[in-house]
């Protein structure tokens, strides 16, 4: 029945709007792909553990304290990796001593407090 009719222009317009919205969300600079973020955080955690455990293994071979150096540094690597992931997720990545004020004074254009100098 509908083979001889031209396509509905409103339906076609709706499809084009949906495509444009999906493309805009994909290209929007503030939108982060969650799977890439999760992979990055997972890799950061695993690398911190692997590096610390490797250093512990090397220290154990050098000092002959097997397996204590590897065990201690494994747990320190877990703690460091979890701290890295936590700071990445919460956005705590500023330099040490930097504290942004919520309110910017009229005389100061920067986010620094007077105490920071």
ZITAGI-V245900 format. One record per pair of residues at least 4 apart in sequence whose C-alpha atoms are under 6 Angstrom apart, sorted by the first residue. I is the first residue (numbers start at 0). J is the second residue. If there is no record, write none. Layout:
i->{I/I}
j->{J/J}
This chain:
i->{23/40/42/44/46/47/47/48/48/49/51/51/51/52/52/52/55/55/55/56/58/59/59/59/59/69/72/76/86/86/99/99/100/103}
j->{27/84/46/80/50/76/80/76/77/53/72/73/76/69/72/73/68/69/72/69/62/63/64/65/68/73/76/80/90/91/110/111/110/110}
